[in-house]
Amino acid sequence: MEGAEVLLQLAIILAAARIAGEIVMHLGAPSVIGELLVGVVLGPSQLGWVHPNEFLRLMADIGIILLLFQVGLETNIRRLTAAGGEASAVALGGVIIPMLGSYFLCREVFEMPVLVSLFVGGAMTATSIGVTVRILKDVGRENSREGQVVLGAAVLDDLLGVLILAFLFQLSIANTVGYGVLLNLVAFIGLFFVISPIVAELISAVLSRYGHVTELPGLVATLIVSLVLFFAWVAHAVGAPELLGGFVVGLALSRRFFLPFGQRMAPDAAFTDQVRSEMRPIVQLFTPIFFVGVGLSLDLRIVNWESPFVWMFSLSLAVVAIAGKVMAGHLLFREPRLIRQAIGMAMVPRAEVGLVFAELGRVAGVLQGEVYAAVVLVIVYTTVFSPFWLKLFYRRYGGTEALKDTG
């Protein structure tokens, strides 16, 4: 493909993704849905104007690495500890129940291979903290009791989801399930958690001391992008997904990092805010390319929509995915029933992390064809409808006192 044609495709993707994101956000849905739909419309499923190529795949890979960097940077582990054991219980339930339920559905009901079942189950564990925060702010409940539990639980969900993803990725490479794969991954992650805060502290100290000397703008962003890409390369070199490198760097640069030595070494608040401010436009430039790329890879023409399997599998998986999160909210036995229900409902949207699971499963050759399409459809279900049913819920039952009285 000629370079000029690639530039035209990239221009179309960026502009269309932005416009679609604005439209769906105006309608009350997350922008990621608009970006995904752009890929479906522009790609082989509909117009066929844009086809996946090596350049777009590289841009999408950078986008997913930077997306996980942002997830790590925004991960507030202190929010989890402040919410207490209840948030941990909801998070663990919100990971274990959907994953086991989805695995059982795939393995026992639809007789899928073990690795496929594990990837589908893993994709159902995620909770999109970005979508959840937006929903809670829209209904004015981000500072409520249930809001704090949900946000704390979503933090742990993100951490566990990324670790599960890294483990499943290594399983797909090894093509076997064994303790050796798990031990290698644990050792690798442990090494990352030891090294990354040290590197982050050194960079923070150097930039804080000498950053004002340079007359060239963009020093912080340049070095942070270089650091993220380097750690992504290290992750790949040891057999883990590249995105794990980006996630750990983001976590280490967050001032809310909390390993025994990490809290002392974490960069100061001013530097973290500067990183967040300068990296935001770079992340926002690349991540839509990833989500559009997911839509491009989703060729709906090859899906047999008349097959009962597609509808039975996607609908039953959606039920398991939604019910698993709602059931996790009901683990809080001391809370009134409606507060537990609100917590569970707020944990439902999968969005970014769920799509990351699905895409890595496709790239690894584990999720293909109708199974891949069904998993993406379920992620879309949970992401699109969550804002609407939560808003209806609060419109009917009102604030915290009303929930307590009704519960």
C-alpha positions as CSV (number, residue, x, y, z in Angstrom):
1,M,0.0,0.0,0.0
2,E,1.3,3.4,-0.9
3,G,2.3,5.8,1.8
4,A,-0.1,8.5,0.7
5,E,-3.1,6.1,0.9
6,V,-2.1,5.1,4.5
7,L,-2.0,8.8,5.4
8,L,-5.5,9.3,4.0
9,Q,-6.8,6.3,5.9
10,L,-5.2,7.6,9.1
11,A,-6.7,11.0,8.6
12,I,-10.2,9.5,8.0
13,I,-9.9,7.3,11.1
14,L,-8.9,10.1,13.4
15,A,-11.5,12.6,12.2
16,A,-14.3,10.0,12.1
17,A,-13.4,8.6,15.5
18,R,-13.6,12.1,17.0
19,I,-16.9,12.9,15.4
20,A,-18.5,9.6,16.4
21,G,-17.1,9.8,19.9
22,E,-18.7,13.3,20.3
23,I,-22.0,12.0,19.0
24,V,-22.4,9.0,21.2
25,M,-21.3,10.9,24.3
26,H,-24.0,13.4,23.5
27,L,-26.4,10.5,23.4
28,G,-25.2,9.4,26.8
29,A,-23.0,6.5,25.8
30,P,-19.2,6.2,26.2
31,S,-17.0,7.6,23.3
32,V,-15.3,4.2,22.9
33,I,-18.6,2.8,21.4
34,G,-18.5,5.5,18.7
35,E,-14.9,4.7,17.9
36,L,-15.7,1.0,17.6
37,L,-18.6,1.7,15.3
38,V,-16.4,3.8,13.1
39,G,-14.2,0.8,12.6
40,V,-17.2,-1.4,11.8
41,V,-18.6,1.1,9.3
42,L,-15.3,2.0,7.6
43,G,-13.9,-1.6,7.6
44,P,-14.8,-4.7,5.7
45,S,-18.1,-5.1,7.5
46,Q,-19.7,-2.2,5.7
47,L,-18.0,0.3,3.4
48,G,-14.7,-1.4,3.0
49,W,-12.8,1.9,2.7
50,V,-10.2,1.0,5.3
51,H,-8.5,-2.4,5.8
52,P,-6.1,-3.4,8.6
53,N,-2.5,-3.1,7.5
54,E,0.9,-3.2,9.3
55,F,1.0,0.6,9.8
56,L,-2.4,0.8,11.4
57,R,-1.6,-2.3,13.5
58,L,1.5,-0.6,14.8
59,M,-0.4,2.6,15.6
60,A,-3.0,0.5,17.4
61,D,-0.4,-1.4,19.4
62,I,1.1,1.9,20.6
63,G,-2.5,3.0,21.4
64,I,-3.1,0.0,23.6
65,I,0.2,0.4,25.4
66,L,-0.5,4.1,26.1
67,L,-4.1,3.2,27.1
68,L,-2.8,0.8,29.8
69,F,-0.3,3.4,30.8
70,Q,-3.1,5.8,31.5
71,V,-5.1,3.1,33.3
72,G,-2.0,2.6,35.6
73,L,-1.5,6.3,36.1
74,E,-5.1,6.8,37.1
75,T,-5.2,3.8,39.4
76,N,-5.8,5.1,42.9
77,I,-5.0,2.2,45.2
78,R,-5.6,4.4,48.2
79,R,-9.2,4.7,47.1
80,L,-9.4,0.9,47.5
81,T,-7.9,1.0,51.0
82,A,-10.1,3.9,52.0
83,A,-13.2,2.0,50.8
84,G,-12.2,-0.9,53.1
85,G,-12.8,-4.6,52.9
86,E,-16.2,-4.1,51.3
87,A,-14.6,-2.8,48.0
88,S,-12.2,-5.7,48.0
89,A,-15.1,-8.2,48.5
90,V,-17.0,-6.6,45.6
91,A,-13.9,-6.6,43.4
92,L,-13.0,-10.2,44.0
93,G,-16.6,-11.3,43.6
94,G,-16.8,-9.2,40.4
95,V,-13.8,-11.0,39.0
96,I,-14.4,-14.5,40.2
97,I,-18.1,-14.9,39.6
98,P,-18.2,-13.7,36.0
99,M,-15.1,-15.5,35.1
100,L,-16.2,-18.8,36.5
101,G,-19.7,-18.4,35.1
102,S,-18.4,-17.5,31.7
103,Y,-15.9,-20.4,31.7
104,F,-18.5,-22.9,32.7
105,L,-20.9,-21.6,30.0
106,C,-18.2,-21.9,27.3
107,R,-16.7,-25.1,28.5
108,E,-19.7,-27.1,29.6
109,V,-22.6,-25.7,27.6
110,F,-21.0,-24.8,24.3
111,E,-18.1,-27.3,24.6
112,M,-15.3,-24.8,23.7
113,P,-11.6,-25.5,24.3
114,V,-10.1,-24.6,27.7
115,L,-8.0,-21.7,26.5
116,V,-10.9,-20.2,24.6
117,S,-13.1,-20.5,27.6
118,L,-10.5,-18.9,29.8
119,F,-10.1,-15.9,27.4
120,V,-13.8,-15.4,27.3
121,G,-14.1,-15.6,31.0
122,G,-11.2,-13.2,31.4
123,A,-12.8,-10.6,29.1
124,M,-15.9,-10.7,31.4
125,T,-13.9,-9.8,34.5
126,A,-13.2,-6.2,33.6
127,T,-14.9,-3.1,35.0
128,S,-14.3,0.1,33.1
129,I,-13.4,2.6,35.7
130,G,-13.5,5.4,33.2
131,V,-17.1,4.6,32.2
132,T,-18.1,4.0,35.8
133,V,-16.7,7.3,37.0
134,R,-18.6,9.1,34.2
135,I,-21.9,7.4,35.0
136,L,-21.6,8.1,38.8
137,K,-20.7,11.8,38.1
138,D,-23.7,12.1,35.7
139,V,-26.1,10.9,38.5
140,G,-24.2,12.9,41.2
141,R,-23.3,9.8,43.2
142,E,-19.5,9.7,42.9
143,N,-19.1,10.8,46.5
144,S,-21.9,8.6,47.9
145,R,-21.3,5.4,49.9
146,E,-22.0,3.1,47.0
147,G,-20.0,5.3,44.7
148,Q,-16.9,5.0,46.9
149,V,-17.3,1.2,47.1
150,V,-17.7,0.9,43.3
151,L,-14.7,3.1,42.5
152,G,-12.5,1.3,45.0
153,A,-13.6,-2.1,43.6
154,A,-13.0,-1.0,40.0
155,V,-9.4,-0.2,40.9
156,L,-8.8,-3.7,42.1
157,D,-10.7,-5.1,39.1
158,D,-8.3,-3.2,36.8
159,L,-5.3,-4.6,38.6
160,L,-6.6,-8.2,38.6
161,G,-7.8,-7.9,35.0
162,V,-4.4,-6.8,33.7
163,L,-2.7,-9.6,35.6
164,I,-5.2,-12.2,34.3
165,L,-4.7,-10.9,30.8
166,A,-0.9,-11.2,31.1
167,F,-1.3,-14.8,32.4
168,L,-3.6,-15.8,29.6
169,F,-1.4,-14.2,27.0
170,Q,1.5,-16.3,28.2
171,L,-0.7,-19.4,28.2
172,S,-1.6,-18.7,24.5
173,I,2.1,-18.5,23.7
174,A,3.0,-21.6,25.6
175,N,-0.1,-23.4,24.3
176,T,-0.4,-25.2,27.5
177,V,-1.7,-24.8,31.1
178,G,1.1,-25.3,33.7
179,Y,2.7,-24.0,36.8
180,G,5.8,-23.0,34.9
181,V,3.9,-20.3,32.9
182,L,2.4,-18.9,36.1
183,L,5.7,-18.9,38.0
184,N,7.5,-17.1,35.1
185,L,4.8,-14.5,35.0
186,V,4.8,-13.9,38.8
187,A,8.6,-13.5,38.7
188,F,8.4,-11.1,35.8
189,I,5.7,-9.0,37.4
190,G,7.5,-8.9,40.7
191,L,10.7,-7.7,39.0
192,F,8.7,-5.0,37.2
193,F,7.2,-3.8,40.5
194,V,10.6,-3.6,42.0
195,I,12.4,-1.8,39.1
196,S,9.6,0.5,37.9
197,P,9.2,2.7,41.0
198,I,13.0,3.1,41.2
199,V,13.2,4.2,37.5
200,A,10.2,6.5,38.0
201,E,11.7,8.1,41.0
202,L,15.0,8.7,39.2
203,I,13.2,10.3,36.2
204,S,11.1,12.4,38.5
205,A,14.1,13.7,40.4
206,V,16.1,14.5,37.2
207,L,13.2,16.2,35.5
208,S,12.3,18.2,38.7
209,R,15.8,19.4,39.0
210,Y,16.9,20.0,35.4
211,G,13.7,20.2,33.5
212,H,13.5,24.0,33.7
213,V,17.0,24.3,32.1
214,T,15.9,23.2,28.6
215,E,14.3,25.7,26.2
216,L,12.7,22.9,24.2
217,P,9.1,22.1,25.2
218,G,7.8,18.6,25.6
219,L,10.7,17.1,27.6
220,V,8.5,15.3,30.1
221,A,6.2,13.8,27.5
222,T,9.1,12.7,25.3
223,L,10.9,10.9,28.1
224,I,7.7,9.3,29.5
225,V,6.8,8.0,26.1
226,S,10.3,6.6,25.7
227,L,10.1,5.0,29.1
228,V,6.7,3.4,28.3
229,L,7.9,2.0,25.0
230,F,11.1,0.7,26.6
231,F,9.2,-1.2,29.3
232,A,6.8,-2.5,26.6
233,W,9.8,-3.9,24.8
234,V,11.1,-5.5,28.0
235,A,7.7,-7.1,28.5
236,H,7.7,-8.5,25.0
237,A,11.3,-9.7,25.4
238,V,10.3,-11.9,28.4
239,G,7.2,-13.2,26.7
240,A,4.5,-11.0,28.3
241,P,2.2,-8.7,26.5
242,E,3.7,-5.3,25.7
243,L,0.8,-3.5,27.4
244,L,1.9,-4.8,30.8
245,G,5.0,-2.6,30.5
246,G,2.9,0.5,29.9
247,F,0.6,-0.4,32.8
248,V,3.4,-0.8,35.3
249,V,5.1,2.4,34.3
250,G,1.8,4.3,34.7
251,L,1.2,2.7,38.1
252,A,4.8,3.5,39.2
253,L,4.4,7.2,38.2
254,S,1.2,7.5,40.0
255,R,1.7,9.3,43.4
256,R,-0.8,6.7,44.8
257,F,1.6,3.8,44.3
258,F,1.8,1.8,47.5
259,L,4.3,-1.1,47.8
260,P,6.2,-1.0,51.1
261,F,9.0,1.0,49.4
262,G,6.8,2.5,46.7
263,Q,4.9,4.9,48.8
264,R,8.1,6.6,49.9
265,M,9.6,6.6,46.4
266,A,6.5,7.6,44.4
267,P,6.9,10.9,42.5
268,D,5.5,14.0,44.0
269,A,2.0,15.2,43.2
270,A,3.1,18.1,41.0
271,F,5.2,15.9,38.8
272,T,2.4,13.3,38.5
273,D,0.0,16.0,37.5
274,Q,2.4,17.3,34.9
275,V,2.8,13.8,33.5
276,R,-1.0,13.4,33.3
277,S,-1.4,16.8,31.7
278,E,1.3,16.4,29.0
279,M,0.5,12.8,28.2
280,R,-3.3,13.2,27.9
281,P,-3.3,14.6,24.4
282,I,-0.8,11.9,23.2
283,V,-3.0,9.1,24.7
284,Q,-6.1,10.7,23.2
285,L,-4.4,10.7,19.8
286,F,-3.4,7.0,19.7
287,T,-6.1,5.2,21.7
288,P,-9.0,5.9,19.2
289,I,-6.8,4.2,16.6
290,F,-6.9,1.0,18.7
291,F,-10.6,1.0,19.2
292,V,-11.2,1.7,15.5
293,G,-8.8,-1.1,14.8
294,V,-11.0,-3.5,16.9
295,G,-14.0,-2.5,14.7
296,L,-11.9,-3.0,11.5
297,S,-10.9,-6.5,12.6
298,L,-14.6,-7.3,13.4
299,D,-15.7,-8.5,9.9
300,L,-19.4,-9.0,10.5
301,R,-19.9,-10.4,7.0
302,I,-18.3,-13.7,7.9
303,V,-20.6,-14.1,10.9
304,N,-23.6,-16.4,10.2
305,W,-26.3,-14.3,11.8
306,E,-28.9,-16.9,11.0
307,S,-27.0,-19.4,13.2
308,P,-28.6,-20.0,16.6
309,F,-25.2,-20.3,18.1
310,V,-24.3,-16.6,17.7
311,W,-27.5,-15.4,19.4
312,M,-27.6,-18.1,22.0
313,F,-24.0,-17.7,23.0
314,S,-23.9,-13.8,23.0
315,L,-27.2,-13.5,24.9
316,S,-26.4,-16.2,27.5
317,L,-22.9,-14.7,27.9
318,A,-24.4,-11.2,28.4
319,V,-26.7,-12.6,31.1
320,V,-23.7,-14.3,32.9
321,A,-21.6,-11.1,32.5
322,I,-24.3,-8.8,33.9
323,A,-25.5,-11.2,36.6
324,G,-22.0,-11.9,37.8
325,K,-21.3,-8.2,38.6
326,V,-24.8,-7.7,40.1
327,M,-24.3,-10.7,42.4
328,A,-20.9,-9.3,43.5
329,G,-22.7,-6.2,44.8
330,H,-24.9,-8.5,46.9
331,L,-21.9,-9.8,48.8
332,L,-22.2,-6.7,51.1
333,F,-24.7,-8.3,53.4
334,R,-24.7,-5.3,55.8
335,E,-25.9,-2.8,53.2
336,P,-29.5,-2.3,52.3
337,R,-30.7,-4.2,49.3
338,L,-31.0,-1.3,46.9
339,I,-27.5,0.0,47.7
340,R,-26.1,-3.5,47.0
341,Q,-28.0,-3.5,43.7
342,A,-26.7,-0.1,42.7
343,I,-23.1,-1.2,43.4
344,G,-23.5,-4.3,41.3
345,M,-25.1,-2.5,38.4
346,A,-22.3,0.2,38.4
347,M,-19.7,-2.6,38.0
348,V,-21.2,-3.9,34.8
349,P,-19.6,-1.9,32.0
350,R,-16.5,-3.5,30.4
351,A,-15.5,-1.0,27.7
352,E,-11.8,-0.5,27.3
353,V,-10.3,-3.4,29.3
354,G,-12.8,-5.8,28.0
355,L,-12.0,-4.9,24.4
356,V,-8.3,-5.2,25.2
357,F,-9.0,-8.8,26.3
358,A,-10.9,-9.6,23.2
359,E,-8.3,-8.1,20.8
360,L,-5.4,-9.8,22.4
361,G,-7.4,-13.1,22.3
362,R,-7.9,-12.5,18.5
363,V,-4.3,-11.6,17.9
364,A,-3.2,-14.7,19.8
365,G,-5.4,-16.8,17.6
366,V,-7.6,-17.9,20.5
367,L,-10.8,-15.9,19.8
368,Q,-11.9,-16.1,16.2
369,G,-14.9,-15.8,14.0
370,E,-18.3,-16.0,15.7
371,V,-16.9,-16.3,19.2
372,Y,-14.8,-13.1,18.9
373,A,-17.8,-11.3,17.4
374,A,-20.0,-12.5,20.3
375,V,-17.6,-11.4,22.9
376,V,-17.3,-7.9,21.4
377,L,-21.1,-7.7,21.2
378,V,-21.4,-8.5,24.9
379,I,-18.8,-5.9,25.8
380,V,-20.8,-3.4,23.7
381,Y,-24.1,-4.5,25.4
382,T,-22.7,-3.9,28.9
383,T,-21.0,-0.6,28.0
384,V,-23.9,1.0,26.1
385,F,-26.8,0.1,28.4
386,S,-25.1,0.6,31.8
387,P,-25.4,4.4,31.8
388,F,-29.1,4.3,30.9
389,W,-30.3,1.7,33.4
390,L,-28.3,3.3,36.3
391,K,-29.8,6.7,35.5
392,L,-33.3,5.1,35.4
393,F,-32.5,3.4,38.7
394,Y,-31.5,6.6,40.5
395,R,-34.4,8.5,38.9
396,R,-36.8,6.0,40.5
397,Y,-35.2,5.5,43.9
398,G,-33.4,8.8,44.5
399,G,-30.4,9.4,46.8
400,T,-28.7,7.4,49.5
401,E,-31.4,8.0,52.2
402,A,-34.1,6.9,49.8
403,L,-32.1,3.7,49.0
404,K,-31.7,3.0,52.7
405,D,-35.4,3.5,53.4
406,T,-36.5,1.4,50.5
407,G,-34.0,-1.3,51.2
